[in-house]
Amino acid sequence: MTAEGNWNLTIDTPLGKQQVRVQLTAQPDGVWHGSAEDVRSGEQVPLSDITVRGDRVTYRQSITKPMRLHLVFSLTVDGDRLSGKARAGRLPGSKVSGERVTATDPEPGGALR
């Protein structure tokens, strides 16, 4: 199954679990675009260096909340689930898990879309 779509991710960080909505879109020319939104702060950032090869997805994103970090994600798609790690420089990797969003799925926190 493709990585394209909307995803609700949970990142298990040393500061606690962060809930993030991620959108990944493939263009006809094979170029990928994406964005991420932190559920708590509302900060929305573009994704960069998106690479999708088979079931593997990697990308970068920079955030300013809860602190300024440059993150590198390395994820695996398994049907409607994503799992993997996010790393911020020399800090230990944080576990990432997530599920594909469908029209009837609740947003993180329980509200229906």
C-alpha positions in Angstrom: 0.0 0.0 0.0 1.2 3.5 -0.8 2.4 6.1 1.8 0.2 8.7 0.1 -2.6 10.1 2.3 -3.3 11.6 5.7 -1.8 10.1 8.8 -2.3 10.5 12.6 1.1 9.9 14.2 2.3 9.6 17.8 5.9 10.4 18.6 7.0 9.0 21.9 9.5 11.8 23.0 11.4 12.4 26.2 8.9 15.3 26.7 5.9 13.0 26.4 3.8 11.8 23.5 3.4 14.3 20.7 0.3 13.9 18.4 1.0 15.0 14.8 -1.1 15.0 11.6 0.9 14.3 8.5 -0.1 14.6 4.8 1.9 13.0 2.1 1.1 13.5 -1.6 2.7 12.1 -4.7 2.7 14.2 -7.8 2.4 12.7 -11.3 6.1 13.3 -11.9 7.0 11.2 -8.8 7.9 14.2 -6.6 6.5 13.9 -3.1 5.1 16.8 -1.0 4.0 16.9 2.6 3.2 18.8 5.7 2.9 18.1 9.4 0.7 19.7 12.1 1.3 19.4 15.8 -2.1 18.7 17.4 -1.3 20.5 20.6 0.4 23.7 19.4 -1.2 23.9 15.9 2.2 24.5 14.4 2.2 23.5 10.7 5.4 22.9 8.9 6.4 21.6 5.4 8.2 18.3 5.0 11.4 18.2 3.0 13.6 15.6 1.4 10.7 13.1 1.2 11.7 9.8 -0.2 9.4 6.8 -0.7 10.9 3.5 -1.8 8.6 0.5 -1.5 7.3 0.4 2.0 10.0 2.8 3.4 9.4 6.5 3.9 12.0 9.1 5.0 11.6 12.8 5.4 12.8 15.9 7.3 11.0 18.5 9.2 12.0 21.5 11.3 9.8 22.5 14.3 9.9 25.4 16.8 7.5 24.0 19.4 7.9 22.7 22.1 11.5 23.6 21.1 13.5 24.3 18.0 14.5 20.9 16.5 15.4 19.5 13.1 13.9 16.0 12.8 14.7 13.1 10.5 12.0 10.5 10.1 12.5 6.9 9.0 9.2 5.0 8.7 7.8 1.8 7.3 4.3 1.6 5.8 2.3 -1.6 6.7 -1.1 -1.2 5.1 -2.8 1.5 7.1 -0.1 1.7 9.7 3.2 3.5 9.9 6.0 2.8 12.4 9.6 3.8 12.8 11.8 6.4 14.4 12.3 10.2 14.5 15.8 11.5 15.3 16.8 15.0 16.3 20.6 15.4 15.9 22.5 13.5 18.5 19.5 12.8 20.7 18.2 9.3 21.0 15.6 8.3 18.4 12.0 8.5 19.4 9.5 5.8 18.5 6.9 6.8 15.9 3.6 5.0 15.3 0.5 6.0 13.3 -2.6 5.1 11.4 -3.9 6.3 8.0 -6.9 8.7 8.4 -10.2 7.9 6.7 -13.2 10.1 6.4 -14.9 8.4 9.4 -11.8 8.3 11.7 -11.7 10.5 14.7 -9.0 13.2 14.9 -6.5 12.8 17.7 -8.4 13.7 20.9 -11.6 12.1 19.7 -13.3 14.6 17.4 -14.7 13.3 14.1 -13.5 14.9 10.8 
